[in-house]
Amino acid sequence: MATIDASRLERVRRERGLSQRELAEAAGTTRQAIGAIESGRMQPGVAIAIGVARALDTTVEALFGPEPAPVPSRMAAAVIRGRTVRHALTDDRLAVEPAESNAATAFLAGCDVAVGLLARHASARSREVRALWLTRTNRASVDALAAGAVHAAVVHGPLPDLLRDRDGDVVAYALATTEEGWLVPHGNPLGLRGARDLVPKRARIANRPLGAGARSLLDEALTRAHVDANALPGYGQELAGQLDAGRAVAQGYADAAIGTASVARIFGLDFLPLRSERCTLLVMRGEEHTPEVRALLDAARSTVYRRDLDALDAYDTTAIGEPLT
């Protein structure tokens, strides 16, 4: 049976005005079993699931089946390589042009802070294009670009592995260079110096999904230090974006994470650098002169965008906007 939403059983039981003991008696099981199911400590077997569903006058599927995926109420659409593409507008993308606007939408994927700034500047500079930032890992950003789901992708770190079998179809532009390393709370209260200290200090990790540059760097550091990832609290819990990982450390939910210097600056964290990485803007060959991509490139090369990156004191913008061979 699939993993259940334990809170649903408790909600329906209370709606029927039944106590755990009353439901257990009607379903032919024990109060302890009902309590264990509601707390998520036990998955019901077939017989118990059927008995509980009958006692509550509902179906097993309605009570223990997966919740239906919510239907996004707001979408943004764009035409990419002759095909209409739509992405849901989440809470962090509500400030967009009104529905009657004629502005074309540019979808930009990536996880670095520089991506969000670029989308904001592209929208501010152009009356013809609004840019929306889709938070994606390096790998997911490149895959979305290749699939025609976004106009451009920003990745950080080495390109060869990401562009395997695709480098001839992709045009790359330098965006900025930054550093990636350990994010730790201000003052580094655990005295962390690297991966070797994580287990002895009982440090909790804020991790990123597979395909993220931070995840690759973390796994490399753990391998070099001969640290068992399964021994690290939080390793199996993945946070979608760099800002999510930084926020987890800043708010005390984690003791360390891999992230960029810009995230450390934003949240007032201490930063232990590991390596320098270049952020690269990628577009599909032949799309360089579309209005959407031109708006992104113009914003990247603008003085005000460079100034905002420089203000974070975490980026080298010397070669920003230059094509890479």
LINQUI-V589751 format. One record per pair of residues at least 6 apart in sequence whose C-alpha atoms are under 7 Angstrom apart, sorted by the first residue. I is the first residue (numbers start at 1). J is the second residue. If there is no record, write none. Layout:
{{I:J} {I:J}}
This chain:
{{4:64} {4:65} {4:66} {5:64} {6:37} {6:38} {6:39} {6:40} {7:38} {8:63} {9:38} {9:63} {10:38} {13:56} {20:31} {20:34} {20:35} {21:31} {23:55} {24:30} {24:31} {24:34} {26:55} {27:51} {27:52} {27:55} {28:51} {29:48} {36:42} {37:43} {37:44} {49:60} {50:60} {53:59} {53:60} {53:63} {72:88} {74:88} {74:89} {75:86} {75:87} {75:88} {75:89} {76:86} {76:87} {76:88} {76:89} {77:84} {77:85} {77:86} {77:87} {77:105} {78:84} {78:85} {78:86} {78:104} {78:105} {78:106} {79:85} {80:148} {80:151} {81:148} {85:149} {103:127} {103:128} {103:129} {103:130} {104:128} {104:129} {104:130} {105:129} {105:130} {105:131} {106:129} {106:130} {106:131} {106:132} {106:151} {106:292} {107:131} {107:132} {107:133} {107:134} {107:150} {107:151} {107:152} {108:131} {108:132} {108:133} {108:134} {108:150} {108:151} {108:152} {108:153} {109:133} {109:134} {109:135} {109:136} {109:141} {109:150} {109:152} {109:153} {109:154} {110:134} {110:135} {110:136} {110:137} {110:138} {110:141} {110:153} {110:154} {110:155} {111:135} {111:136} {111:137} {111:241} {111:242} {112:242} {115:133} {115:154} {116:133} {118:299} {118:300} {119:131} {119:132} {119:133} {120:131} {121:299} {121:305} {122:130} {122:131} {122:295} {122:296} {122:299} {123:129} {123:130} {123:131} {126:295} {129:292} {129:295} {135:241} {137:211} {137:212} {138:155} {138:211} {138:212} {138:213} {139:162} {139:211} {139:212} {140:211} {141:153} {142:153} {142:162} {144:150} {145:151} {145:152} {145:153} {151:283} {151:293} {152:281} {152:282} {152:283} {153:281} {153:282} {153:283} {154:279} {154:280} {154:281} {154:282} {155:279} {155:280} {155:281} {156:213} {156:277} {156:278} {156:279} {156:280} {157:213} {157:277} {157:278} {157:279} {169:284} {169:285} {170:282} {170:283} {170:284} {170:285} {171:282} {171:283} {171:284} {171:285} {172:280} {172:281} {172:282} {172:283} {172:323} {172:324} {173:280} {173:281} {173:282} {173:321} {173:322} {173:323} {173:324} {174:279} {174:280} {174:281} {174:319} {174:320} {174:321} {174:322} {174:323} {174:324} {175:279} {175:280} {175:281} {175:320} {175:321} {176:278} {176:279} {176:315} {176:316} {176:317} {176:320} {177:276} {177:277} {177:278} {177:279} {177:315} {177:316} {177:317} {178:261} {178:276} {178:277} {178:278} {178:314} {178:315} {178:316} {179:260} {179:261} {179:273} {179:275} {179:276} {179:277} {180:259} {180:260} {180:261} {180:273} {180:274} {180:275} {180:276} {180:277} {181:258} {181:259} {181:260} {181:271} {181:272} {181:273} {181:274} {181:275} {182:256} {182:257} {182:258} {182:259} {182:271} {182:272} {182:273} {183:256} {183:257} {183:258} {183:259} {183:264} {183:269} {183:270} {183:271} {183:272} {184:249} {184:255} {184:256} {184:257} {184:269} {184:270} {184:271} {185:249} {185:250} {185:255} {185:269} {185:270} {186:268} {186:269} {186:270} {187:270} {188:270} {190:201} {195:221} {195:222} {195:225} {196:225} {196:227} {199:231} {199:232} {203:255} {203:256} {204:232} {204:233} {204:234} {204:254} {204:255} {204:256} {205:232} {205:233} {205:234} {205:235} {205:254} {205:255} {205:256} {205:257} {206:234} {206:235} {206:245} {206:248} {206:254} {206:256} {206:257} {207:215} {207:234} {207:235} {207:237} {207:238} {207:239} {207:245} {207:257} {208:214} {208:215} {208:238} {208:239} {208:240} {209:215} {209:238} {209:239} {209:240} {214:258} {214:259} {218:258} {222:229} {229:235} {239:245} {242:259} {243:263} {245:257} {246:263} {246:264} {246:267} {247:267} {248:254} {249:255} {249:256} {250:267} {250:269} {261:271} {261:314} {262:312} {262:314} {264:270} {264:271} {265:312} {287:293} {288:294} {297:321} {299:305} {300:320} {300:321} {301:320} {301:321} {306:317} {309:315}}
